[in-house]
Amino acid sequence: MIRPELFSLAPRHLSLLAYLLFDGPMTVNDLAARLRIAPTTASLLIGDLSRQGILERREDEADRRRRIIAIAAGQQPAISAWLAPGAAAWRKVLGPLTPDQRQMFVDTLLAYEAAVVEEDRE
């Protein structure tokens, strides 16, 4: 089991883990889109977490050229516990929503953040 305090994880690592925890396994491109980063950047983050044994990659049965990324089965409890302080509240609020509804919620928060930053500049 991982001990998160032993890893130096960036906020994007945490976001990536949260997406996989809430929405389940997905492709590199799907993760990149959700994180709003280039697929190559997502691959680097995934590679880093894979080398540490936190994530696993498996072949997509529907398209063998693609890889499905998931939290390693043995690490799922540790990741859940690590993200638990905020995750329980988010799970309660976001759990009933579809992935598209969750994305709309995130987009709304990002738009709000952009408006606040813009207001501060004026």
MODELLER restraints for C-alpha pairs under 7 A, 6 or more apart:
rsr = mdl.restraints
at = mdl.atoms
rsr.add(forms.Gaussian(group=physical.xy_distance, feature=features.Distance(at['CA:1:A'], at['CA:74:A']), mean=6.59, stdev=0.5))
rsr.add(forms.Gaussian(group=physical.xy_distance, feature=features.Distance(at['CA:1:A'], at['CA:75:A']), mean=5.70, stdev=0.5))
rsr.add(forms.Gaussian(group=physical.xy_distance, feature=features.Distance(at['CA:1:A'], at['CA:78:A']), mean=6.31, stdev=0.5))
rsr.add(forms.Gaussian(group=physical.xy_distance, feature=features.Distance(at['CA:2:A'], at['CA:75:A']), mean=6.50, stdev=0.5))
rsr.add(forms.Gaussian(group=physical.xy_distance, feature=features.Distance(at['CA:2:A'], at['CA:78:A']), mean=6.33, stdev=0.5))
rsr.add(forms.Gaussian(group=physical.xy_distance, feature=features.Distance(at['CA:13:A'], at['CA:45:A']), mean=6.71, stdev=0.5))
rsr.add(forms.Gaussian(group=physical.xy_distance, feature=features.Distance(at['CA:20:A'], at['CA:70:A']), mean=6.37, stdev=0.5))
rsr.add(forms.Gaussian(group=physical.xy_distance, feature=features.Distance(at['CA:20:A'], at['CA:71:A']), mean=6.68, stdev=0.5))
rsr.add(forms.Gaussian(group=physical.xy_distance, feature=features.Distance(at['CA:24:A'], at['CA:70:A']), mean=6.86, stdev=0.5))
rsr.add(forms.Gaussian(group=physical.xy_distance, feature=features.Distance(at['CA:25:A'], at['CA:68:A']), mean=6.23, stdev=0.5))
rsr.add(forms.Gaussian(group=physical.xy_distance, feature=features.Distance(at['CA:25:A'], at['CA:69:A']), mean=5.37, stdev=0.5))
rsr.add(forms.Gaussian(group=physical.xy_distance, feature=features.Distance(at['CA:25:A'], at['CA:70:A']), mean=4.49, stdev=0.5))
rsr.add(forms.Gaussian(group=physical.xy_distance, feature=features.Distance(at['CA:26:A'], at['CA:68:A']), mean=5.23, stdev=0.5))
rsr.add(forms.Gaussian(group=physical.xy_distance, feature=features.Distance(at['CA:26:A'], at['CA:69:A']), mean=5.42, stdev=0.5))
rsr.add(forms.Gaussian(group=physical.xy_distance, feature=features.Distance(at['CA:26:A'], at['CA:70:A']), mean=6.92, stdev=0.5))
rsr.add(forms.Gaussian(group=physical.xy_distance, feature=features.Distance(at['CA:27:A'], at['CA:67:A']), mean=5.88, stdev=0.5))
rsr.add(forms.Gaussian(group=physical.xy_distance, feature=features.Distance(at['CA:27:A'], at['CA:68:A']), mean=4.64, stdev=0.5))
rsr.add(forms.Gaussian(group=physical.xy_distance, feature=features.Distance(at['CA:27:A'], at['CA:69:A']), mean=5.78, stdev=0.5))
rsr.add(forms.Gaussian(group=physical.xy_distance, feature=features.Distance(at['CA:28:A'], at['CA:39:A']), mean=6.44, stdev=0.5))
rsr.add(forms.Gaussian(group=physical.xy_distance, feature=features.Distance(at['CA:28:A'], at['CA:42:A']), mean=6.49, stdev=0.5))
rsr.add(forms.Gaussian(group=physical.xy_distance, feature=features.Distance(at['CA:28:A'], at['CA:43:A']), mean=6.55, stdev=0.5))
rsr.add(forms.Gaussian(group=physical.xy_distance, feature=features.Distance(at['CA:28:A'], at['CA:69:A']), mean=6.79, stdev=0.5))
rsr.add(forms.Gaussian(group=physical.xy_distance, feature=features.Distance(at['CA:29:A'], at['CA:39:A']), mean=5.59, stdev=0.5))
rsr.add(forms.Gaussian(group=physical.xy_distance, feature=features.Distance(at['CA:31:A'], at['CA:42:A']), mean=6.94, stdev=0.5))
rsr.add(forms.Gaussian(group=physical.xy_distance, feature=features.Distance(at['CA:32:A'], at['CA:38:A']), mean=5.85, stdev=0.5))
rsr.add(forms.Gaussian(group=physical.xy_distance, feature=features.Distance(at['CA:32:A'], at['CA:39:A']), mean=5.15, stdev=0.5))
rsr.add(forms.Gaussian(group=physical.xy_distance, feature=features.Distance(at['CA:32:A'], at['CA:42:A']), mean=5.34, stdev=0.5))
rsr.add(forms.Gaussian(group=physical.xy_distance, feature=features.Distance(at['CA:49:A'], at['CA:55:A']), mean=5.65, stdev=0.5))
rsr.add(forms.Gaussian(group=physical.xy_distance, feature=features.Distance(at['CA:50:A'], at['CA:56:A']), mean=5.81, stdev=0.5))
rsr.add(forms.Gaussian(group=physical.xy_distance, feature=features.Distance(at['CA:53:A'], at['CA:72:A']), mean=6.99, stdev=0.5))
rsr.add(forms.Gaussian(group=physical.xy_distance, feature=features.Distance(at['CA:54:A'], at['CA:71:A']), mean=6.06, stdev=0.5))
rsr.add(forms.Gaussian(group=physical.xy_distance, feature=features.Distance(at['CA:54:A'], at['CA:72:A']), mean=5.57, stdev=0.5))
rsr.add(forms.Gaussian(group=physical.xy_distance, feature=features.Distance(at['CA:54:A'], at['CA:75:A']), mean=6.08, stdev=0.5))
rsr.add(forms.Gaussian(group=physical.xy_distance, feature=features.Distance(at['CA:55:A'], at['CA:69:A']), mean=6.86, stdev=0.5))
rsr.add(forms.Gaussian(group=physical.xy_distance, feature=features.Distance(at['CA:55:A'], at['CA:70:A']), mean=5.63, stdev=0.5))
rsr.add(forms.Gaussian(group=physical.xy_distance, feature=features.Distance(at['CA:55:A'], at['CA:71:A']), mean=4.42, stdev=0.5))
rsr.add(forms.Gaussian(group=physical.xy_distance, feature=features.Distance(at['CA:55:A'], at['CA:72:A']), mean=4.76, stdev=0.5))
rsr.add(forms.Gaussian(group=physical.xy_distance, feature=features.Distance(at['CA:56:A'], at['CA:69:A']), mean=5.90, stdev=0.5))
rsr.add(forms.Gaussian(group=physical.xy_distance, feature=features.Distance(at['CA:56:A'], at['CA:70:A']), mean=5.47, stdev=0.5))
rsr.add(forms.Gaussian(group=physical.xy_distance, feature=features.Distance(at['CA:56:A'], at['CA:71:A']), mean=6.13, stdev=0.5))
rsr.add(forms.Gaussian(group=physical.xy_distance, feature=features.Distance(at['CA:56:A'], at['CA:72:A']), mean=5.20, stdev=0.5))
rsr.add(forms.Gaussian(group=physical.xy_distance, feature=features.Distance(at['CA:57:A'], at['CA:67:A']), mean=5.99, stdev=0.5))
rsr.add(forms.Gaussian(group=physical.xy_distance, feature=features.Distance(at['CA:57:A'], at['CA:68:A']), mean=5.57, stdev=0.5))
rsr.add(forms.Gaussian(group=physical.xy_distance, feature=features.Distance(at['CA:57:A'], at['CA:69:A']), mean=4.74, stdev=0.5))
rsr.add(forms.Gaussian(group=physical.xy_distance, feature=features.Distance(at['CA:57:A'], at['CA:70:A']), mean=6.52, stdev=0.5))
rsr.add(forms.Gaussian(group=physical.xy_distance, feature=features.Distance(at['CA:58:A'], at['CA:67:A']), mean=5.45, stdev=0.5))
rsr.add(forms.Gaussian(group=physical.xy_distance, feature=features.Distance(at['CA:58:A'], at['CA:68:A']), mean=5.24, stdev=0.5))
rsr.add(forms.Gaussian(group=physical.xy_distance, feature=features.Distance(at['CA:58:A'], at['CA:69:A']), mean=6.67, stdev=0.5))
rsr.add(forms.Gaussian(group=physical.xy_distance, feature=features.Distance(at['CA:59:A'], at['CA:66:A']), mean=6.31, stdev=0.5))
rsr.add(forms.Gaussian(group=physical.xy_distance, feature=features.Distance(at['CA:59:A'], at['CA:67:A']), mean=4.77, stdev=0.5))
rsr.add(forms.Gaussian(group=physical.xy_distance, feature=features.Distance(at['CA:59:A'], at['CA:68:A']), mean=6.07, stdev=0.5))
rsr.add(forms.Gaussian(group=physical.xy_distance, feature=features.Distance(at['CA:60:A'], at['CA:66:A']), mean=5.55, stdev=0.5))
rsr.add(forms.Gaussian(group=physical.xy_distance, feature=features.Distance(at['CA:60:A'], at['CA:67:A']), mean=5.40, stdev=0.5))
rsr.add(forms.Gaussian(group=physical.xy_distance, feature=features.Distance(at['CA:60:A'], at['CA:68:A']), mean=5.72, stdev=0.5))
rsr.add(forms.Gaussian(group=physical.xy_distance, feature=features.Distance(at['CA:94:A'], at['CA:102:A']), mean=6.48, stdev=0.5))
